[in-house]
């Protein structure tokens, strides 16, 4: 078992690689288990580094199985200044209902997040203007990931 900590777009991910058997790796990202199928990789448990690696980049973590498992969103327009609207649970972005520069009121739905086959409306927590959009439809996000920012 190897443990790593990554920071991606300001969100910390604790990645544990439990085992690698053939082309499958059993990993946990922030306590959520994943079975990752590795394509074209000859990575084995003995190949994994023994030290913790941290990366402050919008790209996925460097370890091959963790990269496939870490469902971090690549920024669509990038974070802006202001109050972040964060994902309350891990899921897949179904819809982004706002545009950069759009005025929103507290309670307006800004993103629809699909989790466990249910659509969850993610709402603005304050009045303001959308200063950044960090996700796009189809992006996988972890709990706590910034979806949009409102200034």
C-alpha positions in Angstrom: 0.0 0.0 0.0 1.4 3.4 -1.1 -0.1 6.7 0.0 0.3 10.1 -1.8 -1.1 13.6 -1.3 -1.8 15.8 -4.2 -3.1 19.4 -4.5 -5.0 20.0 -7.7 -6.6 23.4 -8.3 -6.4 24.1 -4.6 -8.1 20.9 -3.6 -6.2 18.3 -1.6 -6.5 14.6 -2.6 -5.3 11.7 -0.5 -4.6 8.8 -2.9 -3.9 5.3 -1.6 -2.8 2.7 -4.0 -3.8 -0.5 -2.3 -2.7 -3.1 -4.9 -1.8 -3.6 -8.5 -2.6 -6.9 -10.1 -1.9 -7.1 -13.9 -3.6 -4.2 -15.6 -5.9 -3.3 -12.6 -5.1 -1.1 -9.6 -7.2 -0.8 -6.5 -7.0 2.8 -5.3 -8.8 5.1 -2.9 -9.1 8.8 -3.5 -10.2 10.7 -0.4 -11.5 7.4 1.0 -13.6 6.5 -2.1 -12.5 3.2 -3.6 -11.9 2.8 -7.3 -10.7 -0.1 -9.5 -8.6 1.4 -12.2 -7.9 -0.4 -15.4 -4.5 0.7 -16.8 -4.0 0.7 -20.6 -0.6 0.3 -22.0 1.1 0.4 -18.6 3.7 -2.0 -17.3 3.5 -0.4 -13.8 3.9 -2.7 -10.9 3.7 -2.1 -7.1 7.5 -2.2 -6.9 7.8 0.6 -9.4 5.9 3.1 -7.2 7.9 5.8 -5.5 8.1 5.4 -1.7 7.9 9.2 -0.9 4.8 11.5 -0.9 4.5 13.6 -4.0 2.7 16.9 -4.1 1.8 18.8 -7.3 0.2 22.2 -7.7 -1.1 21.9 -11.2 -4.4 21.5 -13.0 -3.3 18.2 -14.5 -3.9 14.9 -12.9 -1.4 13.4 -10.4 1.8 11.8 -11.8 1.3 8.2 -10.7 -0.4 6.4 -13.5 -3.2 4.6 -11.6 -3.9 7.7 -9.5 -4.1 9.8 -12.6 -6.9 7.6 -13.9 -8.7 7.5 -10.6 -8.4 11.2 -9.5 -11.6 12.7 -10.9 -10.4 16.3 -10.7 -11.8 18.8 -13.1 -9.7 20.6 -15.6 -10.6 24.3 -15.5 -12.9 25.4 -18.3 -12.3 29.1 -17.8 -10.3 29.1 -14.6 -11.1 30.2 -11.1 -11.7 33.9 -10.6 -11.5 36.1 -7.5 -14.4 35.8 -5.1 -16.3 33.2 -3.1 -15.9 29.6 -4.4 -19.0 27.4 -4.9 -17.7 24.0 -4.0 -19.0 20.5 -4.8 -20.8 19.1 -1.7 -20.2 15.5 -2.9 -18.2 13.7 -5.6 -19.9 13.4 -9.0 -20.0 14.4 -12.7 -20.9 17.8 -13.9 -24.1 17.4 -15.9 -24.7 21.1 -16.7 -23.1 24.5 -16.1 -26.0 27.0 -16.0 -24.1 30.2 -15.7 -21.6 32.1 -17.8 -18.6 34.2 -16.7 -19.7 37.7 -16.0 -23.3 36.7 -15.3 -25.1 38.2 -12.3 -26.5 35.6 -9.9 -28.6 35.8 -6.7 -28.3 33.7 -3.6 -30.1 30.4 -4.2 -29.8 30.5 -8.0 -28.7 27.1 -9.5 -25.2 27.5 -11.0 -24.3 23.8 -11.7 -26.1 20.5 -11.9 -24.0 17.7 -10.5 -24.9 14.1 -11.1 -24.1 11.7 -8.3 -25.4 8.2 -7.8 -27.7 8.6 -10.8 -29.4 11.6 -9.2 -29.1 15.2 -10.4 -28.2 17.7 -7.6 -28.7 21.4 -8.1 -25.7 23.3 -6.7 -26.7 26.9 -5.8 -25.0 30.2 -5.3 -24.4 31.0 -1.6 -24.4 34.7 -2.2 -25.4 37.4 -4.6 -22.7 38.6 -7.1 -21.2 38.1 -10.5 -19.7 34.8 -11.8 -16.0 35.6 -11.9 -14.8 32.1 -12.8 -16.0 28.8 -14.1 -13.7 25.9 -13.2 -15.6 22.9 -14.7 -17.3 21.8 -17.9 -20.1 19.3 -18.5 -18.7 15.8 -18.2 -16.0 16.7 -15.7 -15.7 14.4 -12.7 -15.2 16.3 -9.5 -14.4 15.3 -5.9 -16.1 16.7 -2.8 -14.8 20.2 -2.1 -13.7 20.9 -5.6 -14.4 24.5 -6.7 -17.1 24.6 -9.4 -17.5 28.4 -9.9 -16.5 31.5 -8.1 -18.8 34.5 -7.4 -17.4 37.9 -6.7 
